[in-house]
Amino acid sequence: MSTLPIRTMILYKQGIGYFTRQGTVTDTTFALVIPRETTNDVLKSLDIAVSRGGPVLSVDYETPEDKTAVLNTLAVKIADRTSFVDLLTSLRGSQVTLQRDSGEPVVGRVVGVETSLDPGTVVLQAANALQVVPLATIHGLTVHDERATQDISFFLDMSQTDQTRTTLTIRLPAGEHDLSVRYLAPSPTWRVSYRLVRDASGDVRLAAWGLFDNALDEDLDHVQLTFISGRPISFEYELYESRIPPRPHVSDDPTSIENAAGSPMFRDSIATLSHELRSPLTAISGFSDLLDREALGPLSDAQHEAIRTIKTNATHLTTMVGELLKLGRLNDTGSRYDFFTYRAGLLGDLKVSASYFMPVTMGNAEPEFLTYPVATPVSVKRGQSALVPILDATVESEMICVYNEAKMANHPLLVWRVRNTTGVALEQGPVTLTDGDRYLGEGLMRFTGVGDHVELPYALEFGILIKREETRAQRQPWQIVFKAPHKRAEVRWAEVTTHRYTLESHIARSTSIQIERRTPPHRDYVDSPPPISTEQDHARWLVAVPGNATEQLTLQEREIQTEQYDIVALKPELLDQFRQATLLSPEHDRALQQLVTLHEQETVSNAGVRDFHTEREQLLSRQEQIRKNLGALGASDREQTVRDRLLDDLEQSEERRRLIDTTLVELDQRLKTIATQREATIETLFAAESI
């Protein structure tokens, strides 16, 4: 059977390859032999183009069945060491002709084989008689049963099947045919390594080599090879294995309608699961509404946005639970495939994993910038790997010295800064750096778009010693914003940290050092020299260090922290801090001082109300006890004396109670006055312009 050689091969970074076989076929069939594990990809992507001859009649391949399981289903069973005896045993009942060493052939139906006797014999039924033929005298066998003959042939065909490979047979009409066969198959991911070389003239050359493996079952001979860094969506889809989907069972029994709607156990499980999910979802939605309405306290804008995200996802999950409950009312076989179609949208059900495509930031991502054709055809033996040149170009570059404490605590790094002027994107891979015949070090090339810069640290500068001292100042109020709806003050505090870098040179030449620091969110630099660059959340400052000398760089990093304060219960010491920082206008100062005074008065009044209520309860309890004691006294002189004393006590306690009641009324009125004054003060405060 004819085969076609591979002519072009495109390898992708995520581990797939697209292969093209071309040639002329003169037979009516040709074979495409592939590893069994790649069959799904080939069946999914196989394309056969006929430029002359044709058309393609069909493509057939072995059904994916387990060889041992299939052989066990056959009536013919033949072992490796006793094949002839096993064959005769399997032919019991079949019409056969046995050729013997001497005498006439024996014709009859096989009754059985007896191997326990010596010599072994085979028993045939001929007409109404049985004939025993020694096995040792038989040298030939003819089977007259067509079904048995087919079973023997199928057994032999199945026995020679290679279950590690799949053969696709392409069938064509008679004549010559010029074909191109293209298909997708898994392939080891290609890799890249770089060489960055500065020659005697000072030009910098960047060379790249692509590495790939020939994992195919054949040699590659003069194949046009292309590497692609793009990430086309590719996935596994089961086409090789077949299945028979289940169908609902329908009966004339009226009770069987429950079977068609789904089993009760299945429906009950779905209903229980739906209830268990809906209960917490209802609570989540309810409390989210309360938080969004600020019923439990004021929220910032960012917190409101987070609450809205929670509500949106809770609503979506509630809808999903509803669809799950609908599924429980459907048949539990077959309908599960329809269940997923409602959520697909225009893009379908396929979801691309984030682990499959790592996020990449680059200046230019045109397809031609992600393609690396190999200039000349390659030849690689089966089971071998190869390096092929894919890039050799002069690039713009400069050597700099950068200190980043997170990379190296005490010394700066020597860095080769390169601008990608090669015309193609640069894939991630190791870089070996040399200056003429001198080895400098190694770095790691990150994914770099056309025109973008990449920095390659390759060595330490031991001649420069850097130390950093850090001092943190007490935080101070920096800005106040009054928010009327919430009666709150949003105070932004500034905490300044001073970083003092000491750069000590132990080399004779002057050196320019770039101090690099990461700038976290909500931080900036004050009273510091401006940075020479800010990129990717990092800032750099340039420090020129003379030979064998010491220089310093001082940076003040300010962190802004935001806190919310209730202006009704503002503490006096906090108000003093606002005054010292000169953050308050005179109007705000007077209003806040008034609120502090009213809060202090309210605190004292509330404490008095609590104390008087406690005393009043005690007086009432004492009066009740006195009345009980009076009721127990008799008419004697001594008891009359006691009665008079108790009546005096009762009168005094009643006078105290009446005084307390009067005072409580006064305190209540005072608290109402304080509340009225506070509301007026708050209106005055928010009528002024916020600072």
VMD Tcl script that draws the C-alpha trace (Angstrom):
set ca {
  {0.00 0.00 0.00}
  {1.38 3.42 -0.98}
  {2.37 6.14 1.51}
  {3.13 9.84 1.13}
  {6.14 11.65 2.68}
  {5.86 14.73 4.91}
  {6.71 17.90 2.96}
  {5.81 20.71 5.37}
  {5.53 20.82 9.15}
  {4.23 23.70 11.28}
  {4.89 23.41 15.02}
  {2.96 25.47 17.55}
  {4.08 26.51 21.00}
  {1.28 24.76 22.90}
  {2.27 21.28 21.69}
  {0.49 20.67 18.39}
  {1.75 20.30 14.84}
  {0.14 20.71 11.43}
  {1.56 18.29 8.87}
  {1.28 18.23 5.08}
  {2.06 15.11 3.03}
  {2.32 15.45 -0.76}
  {2.99 13.14 -3.67}
  {1.60 11.02 -6.48}
  {-0.39 7.85 -5.79}
  {-0.82 5.21 -8.53}
  {-2.63 2.61 -6.42}
  {-6.28 2.64 -5.52}
  {-5.35 2.94 -1.83}
  {-2.66 4.52 0.27}
  {-2.08 4.31 4.01}
  {-1.66 6.93 6.70}
  {-0.26 5.23 9.81}
  {-0.47 7.29 12.99}
  {-0.06 6.64 16.73}
  {-3.30 5.47 18.30}
  {-3.40 8.38 20.78}
  {-3.39 10.94 17.93}
  {-6.37 9.43 16.10}
  {-8.94 11.90 17.45}
  {-6.89 14.89 16.32}
  {-6.32 13.41 12.87}
  {-10.00 12.51 12.38}
  {-10.92 16.02 13.52}
  {-8.59 17.83 11.12}
  {-7.86 15.51 8.15}
  {-8.06 17.34 4.81}
  {-7.29 15.67 1.44}
  {-6.82 17.95 -1.58}
  {-6.67 16.35 -5.05}
  {-4.91 18.45 -7.70}
  {-5.00 15.71 -10.34}
  {-7.09 12.54 -10.52}
  {-9.50 11.65 -7.77}
  {-11.95 11.98 -6.26}
  {-11.39 10.48 -2.81}
  {-13.86 7.65 -2.34}
  {-13.57 7.05 1.40}
  {-11.25 6.82 4.38}
  {-11.58 3.76 6.60}
  {-9.81 2.72 9.78}
  {-9.95 0.04 12.46}
  {-12.75 0.27 15.00}
  {-11.16 0.94 18.38}
  {-11.88 -2.31 20.22}
  {-9.79 -4.22 22.71}
  {-8.11 -7.08 20.84}
  {-8.44 -9.64 23.65}
  {-12.11 -8.79 24.24}
  {-12.92 -9.12 20.52}
  {-11.08 -12.43 20.19}
  {-12.95 -13.82 23.19}
  {-16.27 -13.21 21.44}
  {-15.32 -15.44 18.47}
  {-16.21 -19.10 18.22}
  {-12.68 -19.73 16.95}
  {-10.12 -19.67 19.75}
  {-6.50 -20.52 18.95}
  {-3.69 -20.50 21.49}
  {-0.04 -19.92 20.64}
  {1.34 -23.42 21.49}
  {-1.61 -25.72 20.61}
  {-3.02 -23.89 17.64}
  {-3.99 -26.95 15.51}
  {-5.74 -28.73 18.38}
  {-7.48 -25.51 19.39}
  {-8.59 -24.92 15.81}
  {-10.09 -28.41 15.51}
  {-11.79 -28.01 18.88}
  {-13.27 -24.69 17.76}
  {-14.59 -26.36 14.56}
  {-16.85 -28.82 16.44}
  {-19.95 -29.37 14.28}
  {-18.31 -27.98 11.11}
  {-17.86 -30.02 7.91}
  {-14.14 -30.58 7.20}
  {-11.79 -32.70 5.09}
  {-8.66 -34.09 6.74}
  {-5.66 -34.92 4.52}
  {-3.63 -37.85 5.89}
  {-0.06 -38.97 5.24}
  {-1.37 -42.17 3.68}
  {-4.75 -43.29 2.43}
  {-7.79 -41.39 1.27}
  {-8.84 -38.07 2.80}
  {-11.44 -38.31 5.52}
  {-14.59 -36.14 5.23}
  {-17.02 -35.51 8.07}
  {-18.21 -33.24 10.86}
  {-15.88 -32.60 13.76}
  {-17.14 -34.26 16.95}
  {-14.17 -33.44 19.12}
  {-10.46 -33.83 19.85}
  {-9.05 -36.26 22.42}
  {-5.58 -35.30 23.63}
  {-5.53 -37.27 26.87}
  {-4.69 -40.47 24.95}
  {-1.37 -41.21 23.31}
  {-1.48 -40.60 20.44}
  {-4.08 -37.85 20.32}
  {-7.00 -38.30 17.97}
  {-9.77 -36.37 16.28}
  {-13.25 -37.81 16.01}
  {-15.33 -37.22 12.84}
  {-18.93 -38.11 12.03}
  {-19.24 -39.53 8.52}
  {-22.78 -40.60 7.56}
  {-23.97 -42.80 10.49}
  {-20.49 -43.77 11.65}
  {-17.76 -42.18 13.74}
  {-14.19 -42.31 12.55}
  {-11.13 -41.80 14.71}
  {-8.10 -40.23 13.01}
  {-4.74 -39.94 14.81}
  {-3.54 -36.35 14.96}
  {-0.05 -37.36 14.02}
  {-1.21 -38.60 10.61}
  {-2.99 -35.37 9.60}
  {-1.06 -33.00 7.36}
  {-3.86 -30.86 5.91}
  {-7.32 -29.46 6.68}
  {-10.09 -28.05 4.49}
  {-13.02 -26.22 6.14}
  {-16.33 -26.39 4.25}
  {-18.31 -24.20 6.72}
  {-18.34 -20.62 5.31}
  {-19.07 -19.00 8.68}
  {-16.22 -20.88 10.32}
  {-13.90 -19.83 7.48}
  {-14.85 -16.17 8.02}
  {-14.25 -16.48 11.77}
  {-10.78 -17.92 11.15}
  {-9.90 -15.11 8.74}
  {-11.20 -12.43 11.14}
  {-9.27 -14.05 14.00}
  {-6.05 -13.91 11.99}
  {-6.66 -10.31 10.87}
  {-7.40 -9.19 14.43}
  {-4.35 -11.04 15.76}
  {-2.00 -9.05 13.57}
  {-3.58 -5.70 14.48}
  {-1.12 -3.28 16.10}
  {-3.08 -1.59 18.88}
  {-0.47 1.13 19.36}
  {-1.13 2.56 15.90}
  {-4.08 3.35 13.68}
  {-4.01 2.88 9.92}
  {-6.21 5.18 7.87}
  {-6.77 3.75 4.39}
  {-7.62 6.36 1.76}
  {-9.44 4.78 -1.17}
  {-9.24 6.22 -4.69}
  {-10.40 5.24 -8.17}
  {-7.92 3.65 -10.59}
  {-5.27 5.92 -12.13}
  {-2.68 8.45 -11.00}
  {-3.54 11.00 -8.34}
  {-1.62 14.05 -7.08}
  {-2.61 14.52 -3.44}
  {-1.97 16.83 -0.51}
  {-2.94 15.36 2.86}
  {-3.03 17.76 5.84}
  {-3.85 17.01 9.47}
  {-3.26 18.10 13.04}
  {-1.49 15.94 15.63}
  {0.08 16.41 19.07}
  {3.75 17.29 18.91}
  {6.36 18.19 21.55}
  {6.48 21.94 22.00}
  {9.33 23.69 20.27}
  {11.86 25.67 22.29}
  {14.20 28.54 21.56}
  {17.61 29.64 22.77}
  {19.39 32.93 22.03}
  {22.93 34.24 21.62}
  {23.58 37.95 22.16}
  {27.00 38.82 20.75}
  {28.87 42.13 20.51}
  {31.56 42.10 17.85}
  {34.75 44.13 17.58}
  {32.97 47.00 15.79}
  {30.51 47.38 18.65}
  {27.48 46.03 16.77}
  {25.24 43.69 18.74}
  {23.87 40.61 17.01}
  {20.96 38.54 18.29}
  {20.80 34.95 17.01}
  {18.03 32.49 17.83}
  {17.90 28.71 17.39}
  {14.72 26.69 17.41}
  {14.80 23.25 19.03}
  {12.33 20.53 18.13}
  {11.97 16.75 18.40}
  {11.11 14.23 15.68}
  {8.60 12.16 17.67}
  {7.12 10.66 14.48}
  {7.47 7.05 13.36}
  {9.46 8.07 10.29}
  {12.48 10.08 9.21}
  {12.04 13.68 8.13}
  {13.70 14.27 4.77}
  {13.88 17.79 3.29}
  {10.84 19.03 5.19}
  {9.89 22.71 5.13}
  {9.66 23.66 8.82}
  {7.91 26.64 10.45}
  {7.63 27.56 14.13}
  {4.64 29.59 15.28}
  {4.38 31.37 18.62}
  {0.65 32.14 18.31}
  {-1.87 30.29 20.40}
  {-4.69 28.90 18.21}
  {-7.45 27.25 20.21}
  {-6.99 23.49 20.12}
  {-8.76 20.83 22.15}
  {-9.38 17.10 22.31}
  {-12.69 15.84 20.96}
  {-13.73 12.19 21.07}
  {-14.35 10.99 17.52}
  {-12.52 7.66 17.50}
  {-14.59 5.99 20.21}
  {-18.25 5.51 19.30}
  {-21.19 5.45 21.68}
  {-24.86 4.56 21.61}
  {-26.82 7.12 23.62}
  {-29.52 5.71 25.92}
  {-33.17 6.26 25.10}
  {-36.17 6.52 27.42}
  {-38.13 3.38 28.11}
  {-41.87 3.78 27.32}
  {-44.53 1.34 28.43}
  {-48.33 0.99 28.19}
  {-48.36 0.90 31.99}
  {-49.80 4.31 33.08}
  {-47.43 4.39 36.05}
  {-44.48 4.37 33.67}
  {-44.99 8.05 32.85}
  {-42.86 8.72 35.93}
  {-40.05 6.80 34.26}
  {-40.26 9.00 31.16}
  {-40.11 12.15 33.30}
  {-37.08 10.93 35.22}
  {-36.66 8.58 38.14}
  {-38.11 9.77 41.51}
  {-34.76 9.33 43.22}
  {-33.11 11.52 40.61}
  {-35.80 14.20 40.86}
  {-35.75 14.17 44.66}
  {-31.97 14.55 44.67}
  {-32.18 17.51 42.30}
  {-34.95 19.10 44.40}
  {-32.95 18.66 47.62}
  {-29.83 20.11 46.03}
  {-31.84 23.04 44.65}
  {-33.28 23.78 48.11}
  {-29.86 23.59 49.76}
  {-28.50 26.10 47.23}
  {-31.48 28.48 47.19}
  {-31.55 29.00 50.99}
  {-28.05 30.52 51.31}
  {-28.50 32.37 48.00}
  {-31.63 34.07 49.37}
  {-29.69 35.17 52.45}
  {-26.80 36.41 50.31}
  {-29.13 38.44 48.10}
  {-31.05 39.87 51.08}
  {-28.03 40.97 53.04}
  {-26.43 42.33 49.86}
  {-29.48 44.59 49.39}
  {-29.22 45.76 53.02}
  {-25.53 46.55 52.61}
  {-26.11 48.32 49.29}
  {-28.80 50.51 50.88}
  {-26.33 51.24 53.70}
  {-28.84 50.00 56.26}
  {-25.95 48.54 58.29}
  {-23.62 51.50 57.91}
  {-22.04 53.70 55.25}
  {-19.89 52.21 52.46}
  {-17.27 53.60 50.11}
  {-17.75 53.64 46.34}
  {-15.44 50.65 45.96}
  {-17.46 48.71 48.53}
  {-20.71 49.55 46.71}
  {-19.16 48.19 43.50}
  {-18.13 44.98 45.29}
  {-21.68 44.54 46.66}
  {-23.13 44.94 43.17}
  {-20.76 42.24 41.91}
  {-21.97 39.90 44.69}
  {-25.63 40.59 43.79}
  {-25.02 39.99 40.07}
  {-23.33 36.65 40.67}
  {-25.95 35.57 43.20}
  {-28.68 36.30 40.65}
  {-26.82 34.34 38.00}
  {-26.38 31.37 40.36}
  {-30.08 31.50 41.30}
  {-30.94 31.25 37.59}
  {-28.61 28.27 37.26}
  {-30.33 26.57 40.21}
  {-33.69 27.14 38.50}
  {-32.42 25.47 35.33}
  {-31.09 22.60 37.43}
  {-34.55 22.14 38.93}
  {-36.04 22.06 35.42}
  {-33.55 19.35 34.56}
  {-34.96 17.24 37.39}
  {-38.35 17.29 35.66}
  {-36.86 16.02 32.41}
  {-35.73 12.55 31.47}
  {-32.40 11.75 33.05}
  {-31.07 10.26 29.79}
  {-30.42 12.26 26.69}
  {-31.75 15.60 27.92}
  {-28.56 16.34 29.81}
  {-26.94 17.44 26.55}
  {-29.69 20.01 25.93}
  {-29.27 21.34 29.48}
  {-25.98 23.03 28.66}
  {-27.13 24.74 25.46}
  {-29.14 27.49 27.21}
  {-26.03 29.13 28.64}
  {-23.81 28.84 25.58}
  {-24.43 32.21 23.95}
  {-23.08 33.09 20.53}
  {-19.61 31.68 21.29}
  {-20.85 28.20 22.20}
  {-19.87 26.06 25.18}
  {-16.10 26.01 24.72}
  {-14.23 27.69 27.56}
  {-10.52 28.40 27.14}
  {-8.49 27.68 30.25}
  {-6.34 30.46 31.65}
  {-3.56 27.92 32.22}
  {-3.59 27.16 28.48}
  {-2.99 30.78 27.44}
  {-0.69 32.74 29.70}
  {-1.43 36.50 29.52}
  {1.09 38.34 27.36}
  {1.68 42.09 27.07}
  {3.43 43.17 23.89}
  {3.48 46.18 21.62}
  {2.60 44.38 18.41}
  {0.93 40.98 18.02}
  {0.39 40.73 14.26}
  {0.46 37.09 13.04}
  {3.51 37.67 10.84}
  {5.46 38.76 13.92}
  {4.75 35.40 15.61}
  {5.88 33.18 12.72}
  {9.43 31.83 12.36}
  {10.02 30.02 9.03}
  {13.21 27.97 8.74}
  {15.06 29.12 5.64}
  {16.15 25.71 4.32}
  {14.43 22.28 4.44}
  {15.46 20.08 7.36}
  {16.21 16.37 7.62}
  {16.03 14.65 11.02}
  {16.13 10.94 11.77}
  {13.32 9.29 13.67}
  {13.73 9.63 17.43}
  {16.24 12.48 17.15}
  {16.10 16.21 17.88}
  {17.58 19.19 16.09}
  {18.50 22.87 16.37}
  {17.73 25.07 13.39}
  {18.50 28.79 12.94}
  {15.39 30.98 12.97}
  {16.81 34.47 13.59}
  {20.05 36.40 13.08}
  {19.80 40.20 13.20}
  {21.52 43.31 14.52}
  {19.66 44.96 17.41}
  {19.83 48.25 19.32}
  {21.22 47.83 22.81}
  {22.95 49.47 25.77}
  {24.63 48.20 28.91}
  {23.31 49.59 32.20}
  {23.78 48.93 35.91}
  {20.57 48.47 37.95}
  {20.07 47.96 41.68}
  {16.90 46.25 42.85}
  {16.98 45.14 46.47}
  {14.46 42.37 45.77}
  {16.86 40.84 43.21}
  {20.16 41.30 45.06}
  {20.47 42.90 48.49}
  {23.95 44.47 48.36}
  {25.14 44.75 44.76}
  {23.69 46.11 41.49}
  {23.17 43.93 38.43}
  {24.85 44.38 35.08}
  {22.05 44.50 32.53}
  {21.97 44.41 28.74}
  {18.97 46.46 27.57}
  {17.88 45.41 24.08}
  {15.26 46.87 21.74}
  {13.64 44.25 19.55}
  {14.34 45.49 16.02}
  {14.40 41.99 14.49}
  {10.96 42.25 12.87}
  {9.52 39.29 14.80}
  {8.42 38.74 18.37}
  {10.89 37.07 20.72}
  {9.69 33.96 22.54}
  {10.82 33.24 26.09}
  {14.09 31.33 26.30}
  {17.65 31.38 27.70}
  {20.21 33.87 26.37}
  {23.98 33.46 26.33}
  {25.80 36.83 26.24}
  {29.32 37.29 24.89}
  {31.54 40.27 24.09}
  {33.77 39.12 21.25}
  {35.56 36.06 22.58}
  {34.66 36.84 26.19}
  {31.77 35.11 27.94}
  {29.72 37.60 29.98}
  {26.94 35.54 31.50}
  {23.43 34.26 30.88}
  {19.98 35.75 31.05}
  {16.37 34.93 30.35}
  {14.57 36.44 27.38}
  {10.97 37.27 28.21}
  {8.28 37.36 25.54}
  {9.04 40.63 23.71}
  {7.04 42.23 20.92}
  {8.43 44.03 17.89}
  {9.81 47.41 18.93}
  {9.60 46.62 22.66}
  {12.51 46.68 25.08}
  {13.74 43.80 27.20}
  {16.36 43.90 29.94}
  {18.67 40.94 30.44}
  {20.50 40.83 33.80}
  {23.61 38.72 33.29}
  {26.13 39.42 36.11}
  {26.73 41.18 39.44}
  {28.79 44.35 39.83}
  {30.80 43.44 42.92}
  {32.71 46.73 42.79}
  {29.65 48.66 44.03}
  {28.27 48.07 47.53}
  {24.82 49.47 48.31}
  {23.08 49.75 51.68}
  {19.59 51.03 52.44}
  {18.38 52.56 55.72}
  {14.69 53.03 56.42}
  {12.96 55.37 58.88}
  {9.21 55.65 59.28}
  {7.57 58.90 60.46}
  {4.35 59.04 62.45}
  {1.39 59.32 60.15}
  {-0.29 62.68 59.78}
  {-3.70 63.73 58.47}
  {-3.34 64.88 54.87}
  {-6.83 65.57 53.57}
  {-10.42 65.62 54.86}
  {-13.54 65.10 52.76}
  {-16.96 65.53 54.36}
  {-19.74 63.25 53.07}
  {-23.17 64.69 53.78}
  {-25.38 61.61 53.20}
  {-23.49 59.61 55.81}
  {-22.59 62.40 58.30}
  {-19.04 61.18 58.15}
  {-15.60 62.58 57.52}
  {-13.28 60.69 55.20}
  {-9.77 61.33 56.48}
  {-6.78 60.52 54.34}
  {-3.66 59.90 56.37}
  {-0.16 60.23 55.00}
  {2.59 57.99 56.34}
  {6.03 58.92 55.03}
  {8.88 56.42 54.97}
  {12.39 57.68 54.23}
  {14.70 55.38 52.26}
  {18.35 56.41 52.31}
  {20.64 54.59 49.89}
  {24.40 54.69 50.37}
  {26.41 53.69 47.28}
  {30.07 52.87 47.92}
  {32.38 52.39 44.90}
  {35.49 50.20 45.01}
  {36.41 50.59 41.35}
  {38.46 53.32 39.68}
  {35.96 54.34 36.99}
  {32.82 56.38 37.47}
  {29.61 54.36 37.35}
  {25.99 55.34 36.78}
  {23.64 53.24 38.91}
  {19.88 53.06 38.38}
  {18.09 52.52 41.70}
  {14.85 50.64 41.03}
  {11.93 50.45 43.41}
  {8.46 48.98 43.06}
  {5.68 51.52 43.62}
  {2.73 49.81 45.34}
  {-0.82 51.17 44.92}
  {-1.77 54.26 46.98}
  {1.86 55.35 47.30}
  {3.91 58.15 45.75}
  {7.16 60.01 46.37}
  {7.40 63.47 47.96}
  {10.38 65.81 48.44}
  {12.45 63.40 46.31}
  {14.36 63.74 43.04}
  {12.22 62.88 40.00}
  {12.67 59.35 38.60}
  {14.26 58.90 35.18}
  {11.63 56.28 34.24}
  {8.40 54.75 35.50}
  {7.29 51.49 33.92}
  {5.29 48.42 35.02}
  {4.77 49.74 38.60}
  {8.52 50.37 38.99}
  {10.40 53.67 39.17}
  {14.14 54.32 38.69}
  {16.48 57.04 39.89}
  {19.92 57.64 38.36}
  {22.88 58.05 40.71}
  {26.35 58.90 39.36}
  {29.03 57.38 41.60}
  {32.62 58.63 41.10}
  {35.42 56.09 41.22}
  {36.39 54.96 44.73}
  {33.85 57.34 46.26}
  {30.51 57.32 48.08}
  {27.18 58.82 47.03}
  {23.75 58.91 48.65}
  {20.15 58.97 47.39}
  {17.24 59.88 49.69}
  {13.67 59.00 48.73}
  {10.54 59.75 50.73}
  {7.73 57.35 50.02}
  {4.26 58.46 51.06}
  {1.47 55.96 51.70}
  {-2.11 57.23 51.73}
  {-4.50 55.48 54.11}
  {-8.22 56.34 54.13}
  {-10.39 56.04 57.24}
  {-14.01 56.98 57.98}
  {-14.98 58.95 61.12}
  {-18.38 59.78 62.59}
  {-18.37 63.57 62.89}
  {-21.01 63.39 65.63}
  {-18.62 61.56 67.98}
  {-15.31 63.09 66.91}
  {-12.62 62.95 69.61}
  {-11.03 66.26 70.72}
  {-7.46 65.00 70.23}
  {-8.29 64.06 66.60}
  {-9.67 67.56 66.03}
  {-6.41 68.98 67.42}
  {-4.47 66.94 64.84}
  {-6.60 68.38 62.03}
  {-5.87 71.89 63.32}
  {-2.14 71.30 63.55}
  {-2.15 70.06 59.96}
  {-4.11 73.22 58.93}
  {-6.73 71.12 57.15}
  {-9.79 72.97 58.49}
  {-11.37 76.19 57.33}
  {-12.66 78.49 60.08}
  {-16.23 77.40 59.36}
  {-15.36 73.74 59.61}
  {-13.29 74.34 62.73}
  {-16.15 76.10 64.52}
  {-18.69 73.49 63.44}
  {-16.54 70.53 64.47}
  {-15.69 72.16 67.83}
  {-19.39 72.71 68.41}
  {-20.09 69.05 67.59}
  {-17.34 67.93 70.01}
  {-18.83 70.14 72.77}
  {-22.36 68.88 72.09}
  {-21.11 65.28 72.13}
  {-19.44 65.85 75.52}
  {-22.65 67.43 76.87}
  {-24.71 64.58 75.50}
  {-22.37 62.05 77.09}
  {-22.69 63.75 80.51}
  {-26.49 64.03 80.17}
  {-26.89 60.40 79.18}
  {-24.74 59.34 82.12}
  {-27.00 61.43 84.44}
  {-30.12 59.85 82.97}
  {-28.73 56.39 83.60}
  {-27.70 57.23 87.18}
  {-31.06 58.84 88.04}
  {-33.02 55.93 86.57}
  {-30.98 53.55 88.69}
  {-31.53 55.62 91.84}
  {-35.27 55.93 91.10}
  {-35.62 52.15 90.77}
  {-33.83 51.71 94.07}
  {-36.14 54.27 95.76}
  {-39.27 52.56 94.47}
  {-38.00 49.23 95.72}
  {-37.25 50.73 99.16}
  {-40.69 52.36 99.31}
  {-42.33 49.03 98.56}
  {-40.39 47.41 101.40}
  {-41.34 50.23 103.82}
  {-45.02 49.78 103.02}
  {-44.77 46.07 103.70}
  {-43.08 46.79 107.05}
  {-45.81 49.28 108.01}
  {-48.50 46.72 107.35}
  {-46.85 44.28 109.73}
  {-46.72 46.68 112.73}
  {-49.23 46.56 115.65}
  {-50.73 49.28 117.94}
  {-48.19 49.23 120.79}
  {-46.26 52.39 121.80}
  {-42.96 50.91 120.69}
  {-44.39 49.85 117.34}
  {-45.93 53.32 116.97}
  {-42.45 54.82 117.35}
  {-41.14 52.54 114.64}
  {-44.15 53.42 112.49}
  {-43.41 57.14 112.78}
  {-39.76 56.60 111.79}
  {-40.75 54.51 108.74}
  {-43.28 57.15 107.68}
  {-40.55 59.81 107.87}
  {-38.29 57.65 105.68}
  {-41.12 57.07 103.20}
  {-41.81 60.79 102.97}
  {-38.13 61.61 102.39}
  {-37.79 58.96 99.67}
  {-40.94 60.21 97.97}
  {-39.59 63.76 97.95}
  {-36.35 62.43 96.40}
  {-38.32 60.50 93.77}
  {-40.27 63.58 92.77}
  {-37.02 65.52 92.45}
  {-35.53 62.78 90.30}
  {-38.58 62.77 88.02}
  {-38.27 66.52 87.58}
  {-34.55 66.20 86.83}
  {-35.18 63.43 84.27}
  {-37.65 65.66 82.45}
  {-35.06 68.44 82.41}
  {-32.36 66.06 81.12}
  {-34.66 64.75 78.43}
  {-35.36 68.28 77.29}
  {-31.64 69.03 77.37}
  {-30.92 66.00 75.14}
  {-33.56 67.11 72.66}
  {-32.00 70.55 72.59}
  {-28.57 69.02 71.99}
  {-29.97 66.94 69.12}
  {-31.56 70.04 67.55}
  {-28.34 72.03 67.90}
  {-26.33 69.15 66.44}
  {-28.54 68.91 63.37}
  {-28.22 72.63 62.80}
  {-24.44 72.44 63.22}
  {-24.21 69.54 60.76}
  {-26.19 71.53 58.19}
  {-23.80 74.43 58.68}
  {-20.81 72.12 58.33}
  {-21.92 70.59 55.03}
  {-23.07 73.94 53.70}
  {-19.42 74.99 53.69}
  {-17.13 73.89 50.86}
  {-15.45 70.48 51.49}
  {-11.72 70.59 51.95}
}
mol new
graphics top color blue
foreach p $ca { graphics top sphere $p radius 0.5 }
foreach p [lrange $ca 0 end-1] q [lrange $ca 1 end] { graphics top cylinder $p $q radius 0.2 }
display resetview
